[in-house]
Amino acid sequence: MDSPDAVRLFKCLGDETRLMLTLLLLREGELCVCELTHALGESQPKVSRHLAQLRHGGLLNDRRDGQWVYYGLDSALADWVTAVLEVAARAEASRLATLQARLAAMGNRPERRAALC
């Protein structure tokens, strides 16, 4: 899907959960649903629903690795979209640091898979 236009971008980011998912993926690169649910403290169905909306909005790509689905920002996002996300990440730096600390407390990815997924 093409990079989102301004209206579609701001509709996607207008929800707190979708905003924090997007910013966490901006900082972490790629995460699976179980990592995202743990970091946000939200249910799997809620996180999956919001990820689907972000993917449909043109912000995310996904890839399957066995039973896991990993999400990351679409590499073809327009520069202005990335710039908006970077500004939003700076504005939400404190909350984003808390989410990243939750991820760090999970250990590395092989340990995360065994414990959470």
Beta strands, then each sheet from edge to edge (+ up, - down):
strand 1: 30-32
strand 2: 60-65
strand 3: 68-73
sheet 1: 1+ 3- 2+
end
